[in-house]
Amino acid sequence: MPASADETRPWANQLDVDDASYRSQLAYLLERSAFYRDKLGPASVEDAGGLADIARLPLTEKREIRATCTPDNPIGAHLCAAPSEIVRIYSTSGTTGTPSFIPLTASDLDNWVTGSVRSYAASGVVPGQRIVSSYNAGPFVAGAALAAFDRLGLCHIPVGTGNTERLMTAVERLRPEAAVLTPSYAARLVEWAAERDFDLAGSSVERVLVAGEPGGGEPGFRAKLEQGWGAQVTEAMGIGDIGVSLWGECEEQDGMHLGARGFVHAELIDPESGVALALDHGATGELVLTHLRHRAAPLLRFRTRDHVEVRTSPCRCGRTGPRVRCIGRTDDMLIVRGVNVFPSAIREVVSGFAPKVSGHILVKPRKPGVKQEPPLPVSVELTRNATAEPELAEAIRERLRNVLVVQTRVDLVRWGSLQRSEYKSKLVEH
């Protein structure tokens, strides 16, 4: 769909609008949030300054929020709204511990859906088309993203995770123009179709919308998906505590636009020092997000742990403002002799050796923790009929050294020996 007037507003004008929203949001926090009154101390709105001065204020860590949760307040001390104002409470999966609860007021929910509508509309889907989804999104924030399909005027075909046969039957018989799923599952379906002589590339699907993990923006991985599906691949990205599908890629496929503009302010920091970095073209760092018009449990300078690369060149779609491509999660990052290494970056380099390799990799650190000594063990899966040639392993090792400046030990493993996923892939095994 064409970009809306909100999305084509000159970025300098957008920042002026956001500055007023930010000052109002900060006043709201100091009035209602016990967490931020304690964290910011006696600072007034005047002392804090405007959006241009936001880097003066402290960053917010997920663990800080968790530490304030009690049996009487399981959401946390950053809760600002009264129980009567809350219309939805989502939760995280709790894979790293107790689930976090994410409350929304009616206006929060509407803003979430509005941002998600912009993010998915950028991909090119239009009213009247059919879209099949594979997320079991009921208790999770992705449920709000699915509500965007209704507002976009799409015919939504929800299938859920764990039933590939049902999903592919829906593709074959109901002929959707679009599919939304994780990059890992999209790749798994390419293999599934090849194993059964299912003509996935000849199906009705024209657009594959991927989200939930890095990968959709990796050139090699994207090319594999586009060839297997015979469709254009665009990606979206959100963070549960801040919003769902905050970012979405347009048909130019050159980074994700901020669909949640006006609702969320984005910053870039050095992940090690926390120092703010300019959102300049080509800059890389950790993404930090701040709510601008949130009521239930707003967050200020929240560390997402997403490591991104910034694009600021004009986009032909007309949408303005910085774009990002997610390189990986900073909490998945390994440090080898002072070099930051992202498993998704290893996968991208390895994918360049197709068709000899399948594209599946697994990094196997030899000891716990982030810091590792070289060589870093990396298992690389071969394609079905490929053989484990020493020359191929050496070529991959050399390419990794040249591109990522990391010494590795490349172990070629047989086809099918690395785990596939119907949701998110595991790229590191300690």
C-alpha positions in Angstrom: 0.0 0.0 0.0 1.2 3.6 -0.6 2.8 5.4 2.3 0.5 7.5 4.4 0.9 11.2 5.0 2.2 10.4 8.5 4.9 8.2 7.0 6.1 10.8 4.5 6.3 13.7 6.9 9.8 15.3 6.7 11.8 13.7 9.5 12.8 17.1 11.1 9.1 17.9 11.4 8.5 14.4 12.9 11.1 15.1 15.6 9.3 18.4 16.4 6.1 16.6 16.9 7.8 13.8 18.9 9.5 16.4 21.2 6.2 17.7 22.4 4.9 14.1 22.9 8.1 13.2 24.8 7.8 16.1 27.2 4.2 15.2 28.0 5.2 11.5 28.4 8.0 12.4 30.8 5.6 14.5 32.9 3.2 11.5 33.0 6.0 9.2 34.1 7.1 11.4 36.9 3.5 11.8 38.1 2.4 8.1 37.9 5.4 5.8 37.7 7.0 4.9 41.1 9.7 3.1 39.1 10.8 6.2 37.2 10.3 8.6 40.1 12.9 6.5 42.0 15.1 6.0 39.0 15.2 9.7 37.9 15.3 11.2 41.3 14.2 14.7 41.9 14.6 15.6 38.2 11.8 17.8 36.8 10.6 17.9 33.2 12.5 21.2 32.8 15.7 19.7 34.1 15.4 16.7 31.8 15.1 18.9 28.7 13.6 17.8 25.4 14.1 14.9 23.0 17.4 16.2 21.8 18.7 15.8 25.4 17.3 12.3 26.0 20.8 10.8 26.2 21.2 12.6 29.6 18.8 10.2 31.2 19.6 6.7 32.3 18.9 3.6 30.3 16.3 1.1 31.4 17.2 -2.6 31.6 14.7 -5.5 31.5 16.1 -6.9 34.8 15.3 -3.6 36.6 11.7 -4.0 35.7 11.6 -7.6 36.7 13.2 -6.8 40.1 10.2 -4.6 41.0 7.6 -7.3 40.4 5.8 -8.5 43.5 2.8 -10.8 44.3 0.7 -7.7 44.8 2.0 -6.0 41.6 3.2 -8.8 39.1 3.5 -6.2 36.3 6.1 -4.0 38.1 6.6 -0.6 39.6 6.5 1.0 36.1 2.8 0.4 35.9 1.0 3.8 35.5 -2.6 3.0 34.8 -5.4 2.0 37.1 -6.9 -1.5 36.7 -10.0 0.0 35.2 -8.0 1.5 32.4 -6.4 -1.8 31.3 -8.1 -3.6 28.4 -5.4 -6.2 27.5 -2.5 -8.0 29.3 -0.1 -9.9 27.2 2.8 -12.1 28.5 6.2 -13.1 27.3 7.0 -16.8 26.7 9.0 -17.0 29.9 11.7 -19.1 28.3 14.3 -17.3 30.5 12.3 -17.4 33.7 8.9 -16.2 34.9 6.8 -14.6 32.2 6.7 -10.8 32.0 3.2 -9.2 31.9 2.6 -6.4 29.4 -0.6 -4.3 30.1 -2.3 -2.0 27.5 -4.9 0.6 27.7 -7.4 1.0 24.8 -5.3 3.8 23.4 -2.1 1.8 23.8 -3.6 -1.1 21.9 -4.9 1.2 19.1 -1.4 2.7 18.8 0.1 -0.8 18.6 -2.2 -1.9 15.9 -1.7 1.4 14.0 2.1 1.0 14.0 1.7 -2.6 12.9 -0.6 -1.7 10.1 2.0 0.7 8.7 4.7 -1.9 9.0 2.8 -4.6 7.2 1.3 -2.2 4.6 4.8 -1.2 3.6 5.4 -4.8 2.3 2.9 -4.3 -0.4 -0.1 -6.2 0.8 -3.5 -4.6 -0.2 -7.1 -4.9 0.9 -8.9 -7.9 -0.4 -5.9 -10.2 -0.5 -5.6 -13.3 1.6 -2.8 -13.8 4.2 -2.0 -17.1 6.0 -0.3 -16.9 9.4 1.6 -19.5 11.4 1.9 -17.8 14.8 0.3 -19.2 17.9 -0.2 -15.6 19.1 -3.0 -15.9 21.7 -1.3 -14.9 24.9 1.7 -13.1 23.3 2.1 -9.6 21.9 2.1 -11.0 18.3 -1.7 -11.2 18.7 -1.8 -7.4 18.3 0.1 -7.7 15.0 -2.5 -10.1 13.7 -5.2 -7.6 14.5 -3.5 -5.3 11.9 -4.5 -7.7 9.2 -8.2 -7.0 9.9 -7.6 -3.2 9.8 -5.7 -3.6 6.5 -8.8 -5.2 5.0 -7.0 -8.6 4.4 -8.7 -12.0 4.6 -6.7 -13.6 7.4 -6.2 -17.4 7.4 -4.8 -18.3 10.9 -3.2 -21.7 11.0 -0.7 -21.6 13.9 2.5 -23.4 14.6 3.1 -27.2 14.6 0.9 -28.3 11.6 2.9 -27.9 8.4 0.5 -30.2 6.5 -2.5 -27.9 7.4 -0.5 -24.8 6.5 0.5 -26.1 3.1 -3.1 -27.4 2.4 -4.3 -23.8 3.1 -1.7 -22.5 0.7 -2.7 -25.0 -2.0 -6.5 -24.8 -1.6 -7.2 -21.3 -0.4 -4.6 -19.6 -2.5 -3.4 -16.7 -0.3 -1.3 -14.0 -1.8 0.8 -13.6 1.3 2.2 -15.7 4.2 3.6 -14.4 7.5 5.9 -16.6 9.6 9.4 -16.7 11.1 12.4 -16.8 8.8 13.4 -20.2 10.2 10.0 -21.7 9.5 9.9 -20.1 6.0 13.2 -21.9 5.3 11.9 -25.2 6.7 8.9 -25.0 4.4 11.2 -24.6 1.4 12.9 -27.9 2.4 9.5 -29.6 3.2 8.2 -28.7 -0.3 11.3 -30.0 -2.0 11.2 -33.3 -0.1 7.5 -33.8 -1.3 7.8 -32.3 -4.8 5.4 -29.6 -3.7 5.6 -26.6 -6.1 6.0 -23.9 -3.5 7.5 -21.5 -5.9 4.6 -21.9 -8.2 2.0 -21.4 -5.4 -0.3 -18.3 -5.1 2.0 -16.7 -2.5 3.5 -13.5 -3.9 4.8 -12.1 -0.6 6.4 -13.7 2.4 6.4 -11.5 5.5 8.9 -12.7 8.1 9.4 -11.6 11.7 10.2 -12.9 15.2 14.0 -13.3 14.7 16.9 -11.9 12.6 17.4 -13.4 9.2 14.9 -12.0 6.8 17.3 -9.2 5.9 20.4 -11.3 5.4 21.0 -11.2 1.6 22.0 -14.9 1.2 19.3 -16.2 3.5 16.7 -13.9 1.8 17.7 -15.1 -1.6 17.3 -18.7 -0.6 13.8 -17.9 0.7 12.8 -15.9 -2.4 13.9 -18.7 -4.7 12.2 -21.4 -2.7 8.9 -19.5 -2.4 9.0 -17.7 -5.8 8.0 -14.6 -3.8 9.3 -11.3 -2.4 10.5 -11.5 1.2 10.2 -8.5 3.6 10.8 -8.4 7.3 9.2 -6.8 10.3 10.5 -6.4 13.9 9.1 -5.5 17.3 10.0 -5.8 21.0 7.3 -7.1 23.3 7.8 -4.5 26.1 7.6 -1.6 23.7 5.3 -2.7 20.8 4.6 -5.3 18.2 5.8 -4.9 14.5 7.3 -1.5 15.2 9.4 -1.7 12.1 8.5 -3.0 8.6 10.3 -3.3 5.4 9.0 -1.9 2.1 9.3 -3.4 -1.4 12.7 -1.7 -1.8 14.0 -4.2 0.7 16.7 -1.8 2.1 16.0 -1.8 5.8 12.9 -1.5 7.9 10.9 1.7 8.3 9.6 2.8 11.7 5.9 2.1 11.5 5.5 3.2 15.1 6.7 6.7 14.3 5.0 9.2 16.6 4.5 6.5 19.2 8.1 5.4 19.8 11.5 7.2 19.6 14.5 5.3 18.5 18.1 5.8 19.6 21.4 3.9 18.9 24.0 3.2 21.6 27.3 1.4 22.0 26.2 -1.9 23.6 29.3 -2.0 25.8 29.6 1.6 27.1 26.0 2.7 26.7 27.1 5.9 25.0 24.6 7.3 22.5 25.6 7.1 18.8 24.3 9.2 15.9 21.7 7.6 13.6 24.0 8.1 10.7 24.0 6.0 7.5 26.0 2.8 8.1 26.1 3.2 11.9 25.8 0.1 14.0 24.9 -0.4 17.6 22.2 -1.5 20.0 18.6 -0.2 19.5 17.1 1.8 22.4 13.4 2.7 22.4 11.3 5.2 24.3 7.5 5.4 24.5 6.1 8.7 23.4 2.3 8.3 23.9 1.9 5.3 26.1 -0.4 5.0 29.2 -0.3 1.6 30.8 3.4 0.9 31.5 5.6 3.3 29.5 9.3 2.7 29.2 12.1 5.3 28.9 15.3 4.5 27.0 14.7 0.7 27.0 17.5 -1.5 25.9 16.2 -3.9 23.3 19.4 -5.9 22.9 18.8 -5.8 19.1 22.0 -4.9 17.3 21.1 -3.0 14.1 22.6 -1.2 11.1 21.1 2.2 10.2 20.1 3.4 6.7 19.4 7.1 6.1 19.5 7.4 2.3 16.2 8.4 0.7 13.8 5.5 0.0 11.9 5.5 -3.2 8.7 4.4 -1.4 8.6 8.0 0.1 8.7 7.0 3.7 11.1 9.2 5.6 13.4 8.7 8.6 16.1 6.2 9.5 15.7 2.6 8.6 17.3 -0.4 10.3 18.4 -3.9 9.5 18.8 -6.2 12.5 22.2 -7.9 12.6 21.5 -10.0 15.7 20.8 -10.0 19.4 23.5 -8.5 21.6 22.7 -11.2 24.2 23.5 -13.8 21.6 26.8 -12.1 20.7 30.1 -13.8 21.4 33.5 -12.0 21.8 36.5 -13.8 20.3 39.8 -12.1 21.1 38.1 -8.7 21.3 36.0 -9.2 18.2 32.2 -9.1 18.5 30.7 -12.1 16.6 27.0 -12.5 15.9 25.8 -16.1 15.0 23.4 -14.6 12.3 26.4 -12.9 10.7 28.2 -16.3 10.5 25.1 -17.8 8.9 25.1 -15.0 6.3 28.7 -15.6 5.3 28.2 -19.4 5.2 25.1 -19.0 3.0 27.4 -17.6 0.3 28.6 -21.1 -0.3 25.3 -22.4 -1.5 24.5 -24.8 -3.2 27.1 -26.8 -1.4 25.7 -25.9 2.0 22.1 -25.9 3.3 22.4 -22.6 5.1 21.9 -24.2 8.5 24.7 -23.5 11.0 25.3 -24.1 14.8 28.0 -22.3 16.8 29.3 -24.4 19.6 31.3 -22.4 22.2 33.7 -24.5 24.2 33.0 -22.8 27.5 30.2 -20.8 29.2 30.0 -17.1 28.8 30.4 -14.5 26.2 34.2 -14.4 25.9 35.6 -17.3 23.8 39.1 -18.3 22.7 39.8 -19.0 19.0 39.1 -21.1 17.1 35.3 -20.8 17.5 33.7 -24.2 16.6 31.0 -23.8 13.9 29.0 -26.7 12.5 28.0 -26.2 8.8 25.4 -28.4 7.3 25.9 -29.7 3.8 23.2 -30.1 1.1 21.6 -33.5 0.6 24.2 -34.8 -2.0 27.2 -32.8 -1.0 30.3 -34.4 0.5 32.5 -33.1 3.3 35.5 -31.9 1.3 38.4 -30.4 3.4 38.8 -27.7 0.7 35.2 -26.5 1.3 35.7 -26.3 5.1 38.9 -24.4 4.6 37.2 -22.0 2.1 34.4 -21.3 4.6 36.9 -20.8 7.4 39.0 -18.4 5.3 35.9 -16.4 4.3 34.8 -16.1 7.9 38.3 -14.9 8.9 38.3 -12.2 6.1 34.7 -11.0 6.6 34.2 -11.2 10.3 37.8 -11.2 11.5 37.3 -14.3 13.6 39.2 -17.6 13.6 36.9 -20.6 13.4 37.0 -24.4 13.3 34.5 -25.4 10.6 33.0 -28.9 10.9 30.9 -30.0 7.9 28.0 -32.1 9.0 25.6 -34.2 6.9 22.3 -32.9 5.6 19.5 -33.0 8.1 21.7 -33.3 11.2 21.0 -29.7 12.4 17.7 -29.0 14.1 14.9 -27.4 12.1 12.3 -25.2 13.7 8.7 -24.2 13.1 9.3 -21.0 15.1 12.8 -19.7 15.8 16.1 -21.3 15.1 18.8 -21.9 17.7 22.1 -20.7 16.3 24.3 -21.2 19.5 24.6 -24.3 21.6 26.7 -23.9 24.8 
